[in-house]
Amino acid sequence: MRKSIKASVKALSDAEKAMRASQVWASVEKEPRFVSAKYVLLFWSLPDEVDTHAFVEKWHTEKHILLPVVIGDTLEIRSYKGMESMRKGAFDILEPIGEPFLDYPLIDLAIVPGVGFDASGNRLGRGKGYYDRLLPQLQAYKIGVCFPEQYLSAVPTEPWDSKMDKVIFGTIMDNEQVIKLGRLEQILPEELGNRSLDSVFVLTDENTHRLCLGKLSGLGIPASNVICIKAGDDNKDVEALASVWSHLSQHGATRKSLMINLGGGMVTDLGGFAASTFKRGMDYINVPTTLLGTIDAAVGGKTGINFGGLKNEVGVINPSRSVLIDVDFLRTLDKENFLSGFAEMIKHGLISSREVWNHILQFDLDQIDYNALPSLVEESIQVKRDIVRVDPTEKGIRKALNFGHTVGHAFESYAIQQNETKLHGYAVAWGMLAELYLSYKLVGFPKEDFLQAVSLIKEHYGSLYITCKEYDLLYELMTHDKKNEGDGRILFTLLGGIGDIRINTNVEKKDIFEALDFYRDTLGI
Ligand SMILES: NC(=O)c1ccc[n+]([C@@H]2O[C@H](COP(=O)([O-])OP(=O)(O)OC[C@H]3O[C@@H](n4cnc5c(N)ncnc54)[C@H](O)[C@@H]3O)[C@@H](O)[C@H]2O)c1
């Protein structure tokens, strides 16, 4: 079995099931292979709630829908001729019939539902008998359709064995990102091979141009399609954005072009926004090269730029089609940037579960073990992914990901105003100190966990110098936080314990000031 990302099994409401099912079939219908296929073999042992009949009915006037059926010990393929025949289990027999159908030359696409693996690697789902007998021998393009929440505790994010060409997931989220971990030299060509594109552009910053672009050399992307912008969050601005639009425009990019964002969160945020808005939207892929980008910025679809001295003031939520992760990039990252990313991993540990939190506490930041990193990274991405999956547009639970960010963003904006650049993750780490204090004081975050988290941050993250004279300004900056609802209140995401998320918690000014006192006392400012 290849690389997989674990998914927890969740109960879905009927409405969610119906939505998921129609999204799966909508994705199947959009597949170029499906569009061009004339003979589609459908393994119809689908989960009950999926209205396969309606879809088959819709397709059968323009396609030959073929169904494998078991007659005694023999598997045969029957041709579907409309709903009535399906209901009665009576199909017209297609010639040739019987076992020789495996060589049947006309089948150009097979859709195989409900198969995957559990956490121990055992294959699950209905239809696996057919799968075992038929697929290895069938000469057709094969799409596997997964319904992770219902059937699978471990879901392959890519074709789960060599017999499968592509996997489509049932999901609540529209347009869900495919996330792959592996060697970029392998996973990127695979990804590009699945698309019909008229040109490919790459966005880098100066550092990723020098350190990371080499891994794309085998793709033959012309140098004129490589766009390089200045590094650093202070360049995540409207000028850099306009320069990317100009480049795309001058070099003939179209809506069928693809942009690869190769870099940290600055590049994926700006590049994602540029791609989402160029010609009203072209596809893009994120290839994160920093730890922060890998476990956070590249995942989940938020894009944008800083504007008017405010962080991420302008942007859109539009997920990249895929995120391709090669942790080898992280080896050239300096310690500060590593720690910046690790701060978001600390946050993911705090908002998710005791298990993830313990893994964070066990990781030795003084001696980074790059071999231990992939599993930690995978776990951290999964925390974000699970949240984004149920609330892609931040109507509710996605606000959990803002833990530490209400105060953190205020620190970051304040630093920008002082012309003092501070890394995003550091600002979040300091913000978490203040918000852990508020969680402890206001909603019962346990003392022992509180002290443990505070000491982890204190040990590694230094400080941003502020005095009590800055409190009003910081408060004013917090009023701009996007989680607020415009009624003057400042709404925090707090924690009642590890994984116990309390979104939309209104916090009074005096408590915020007390939390800033705690921040200064803890860091000896
Ligand atoms: N969209 C989101 O959901 C989201 C979430 C968190 C943060 N962000 C944004 O992400 C940005 C911060 O991300 P970041 O920390 O990755 O910043 P970054 O992209 O500025 O990268 C940090 C530095 O590392 C360099 N770098 C990149 N890859 C490298 C490599 N492999 N080896 C050596 N150096 C490398 C960069 O050139 C840069 O100098 C901020 O703009 C923040 O607002 C976005």
The ligand as an SDF file (V2000), in Angstrom:
LIG
                    3D

 44 48  0  0  0  0  0  0  0  0999 V2000
   -3.1710   30.7460    3.5880 N   0  0  0  0  0  0  0  0  0  0  0  0
   -3.1100   30.3390    4.8280 C   0  0  0  0  0  0  0  0  0  0  0  0
   -3.9790   29.5770    5.2980 O   0  0  0  0  0  0  0  0  0  0  0  0
   -1.9510   30.7570    5.6740 C   0  0  0  0  0  0  0  0  0  0  0  0
   -1.7290   30.1390    6.9130 C   0  0  0  0  0  0  0  0  0  0  0  0
   -0.6070   30.5140    7.6340 C   0  0  0  0  0  0  0  0  0  0  0  0
    0.2550   31.4680    7.1300 C   0  0  0  0  0  0  0  0  0  0  0  0
   -0.0070   32.0580    5.9270 N   0  0  0  0  0  0  0  0  0  0  0  0
    0.9080   33.0450    5.3790 C   0  0  0  0  0  0  0  0  0  0  0  0
    2.1510   32.3940    5.0890 O   0  0  0  0  0  0  0  0  0  0  0  0
    3.1970   33.3560    5.1410 C   0  0  0  0  0  0  0  0  0  0  0  0
    4.3170   32.8130    5.9740 C   0  0  0  0  0  0  0  0  0  0  0  0
    4.7530   31.5970    5.4160 O   0  0  0  0  0  0  0  0  0  0  0  0
    6.2830   31.1650    5.4590 P   0  0  0  0  0  0  0  0  0  0  0  0
    6.7620   31.1990    6.8430 O   0  0  0  0  0  0  0  0  0  0  0  0
    6.3850   29.9100    4.7000 O   0  0  0  0  0  0  0  0  0  0  0  0
    6.9770   32.4000    4.7590 O   0  0  0  0  0  0  0  0  0  0  0  0
    7.7760   32.6400    3.4180 P   0  0  0  0  0  0  0  0  0  0  0  0
    7.0780   32.0880    2.2530 O   0  0  0  0  0  0  0  0  0  0  0  0
    8.0600   34.0890    3.4110 O   0  0  0  0  0  0  0  0  0  0  0  0
    9.1250   31.8090    3.6310 O   0  0  0  0  0  0  0  0  0  0  0  0
   10.0330   32.1490    4.6510 C   0  0  0  0  0  0  0  0  0  0  0  0
   11.4560   32.2780    4.1010 C   0  0  0  0  0  0  0  0  0  0  0  0
   11.9500   30.9900    3.7920 O   0  0  0  0  0  0  0  0  0  0  0  0
   12.4960   30.9970    2.4720 C   0  0  0  0  0  0  0  0  0  0  0  0
   12.3740   29.6370    1.9640 N   0  0  0  0  0  0  0  0  0  0  0  0
   11.3100   29.0560    1.4040 C   0  0  0  0  0  0  0  0  0  0  0  0
   11.5610   27.7610    1.1620 N   0  0  0  0  0  0  0  0  0  0  0  0
   12.8200   27.5230    1.5750 C   0  0  0  0  0  0  0  0  0  0  0  0
   13.6510   26.3730    1.5930 C   0  0  0  0  0  0  0  0  0  0  0  0
   13.1950   25.1810    1.1910 N   0  0  0  0  0  0  0  0  0  0  0  0
   14.8970   26.4840    2.0840 N   0  0  0  0  0  0  0  0  0  0  0  0
   15.3520   27.6920    2.5510 C   0  0  0  0  0  0  0  0  0  0  0  0
   14.6080   28.8050    2.5610 N   0  0  0  0  0  0  0  0  0  0  0  0
   13.3560   28.7200    2.0880 C   0  0  0  0  0  0  0  0  0  0  0  0
   11.6730   32.0310    1.7670 C   0  0  0  0  0  0  0  0  0  0  0  0
   12.3370   32.5010    0.6290 O   0  0  0  0  0  0  0  0  0  0  0  0
   11.5380   33.0960    2.8350 C   0  0  0  0  0  0  0  0  0  0  0  0
   12.7030   33.8660    2.8820 O   0  0  0  0  0  0  0  0  0  0  0  0
    2.5890   34.6140    5.7010 C   0  0  0  0  0  0  0  0  0  0  0  0
    2.3780   35.4850    4.6460 O   0  0  0  0  0  0  0  0  0  0  0  0
    1.2660   34.1660    6.2880 C   0  0  0  0  0  0  0  0  0  0  0  0
    0.3040   35.1910    6.2950 O   0  0  0  0  0  0  0  0  0  0  0  0
   -1.0660   31.7050    5.2030 C   0  0  0  0  0  0  0  0  0  0  0  0
  1  2  1  0
  2  3  2  0
  2  4  1  0
  4  5  1  0
  4 44  2  0
  5  6  2  0
  6  7  1  0
  7  8  2  0
  8  9  1  0
  8 44  1  0
  9 10  1  0
  9 42  1  0
 10 11  1  0
 11 12  1  0
 11 40  1  0
 12 13  1  0
 13 14  1  0
 14 15  2  0
 14 16  1  0
 14 17  1  0
 17 18  1  0
 18 19  2  0
 18 20  1  0
 18 21  1  0
 21 22  1  0
 22 23  1  0
 23 24  1  0
 23 38  1  0
 24 25  1  0
 25 26  1  0
 25 36  1  0
 26 27  1  0
 26 35  1  0
 27 28  2  0
 28 29  1  0
 29 30  1  0
 29 35  2  0
 30 31  1  0
 30 32  2  0
 32 33  1  0
 33 34  2  0
 34 35  1  0
 36 37  1  0
 36 38  1  0
 38 39  1  0
 40 41  1  0
 40 42  1  0
 42 43  1  0
M  CHG  2   8   1  16  -1
M  END
$$$$
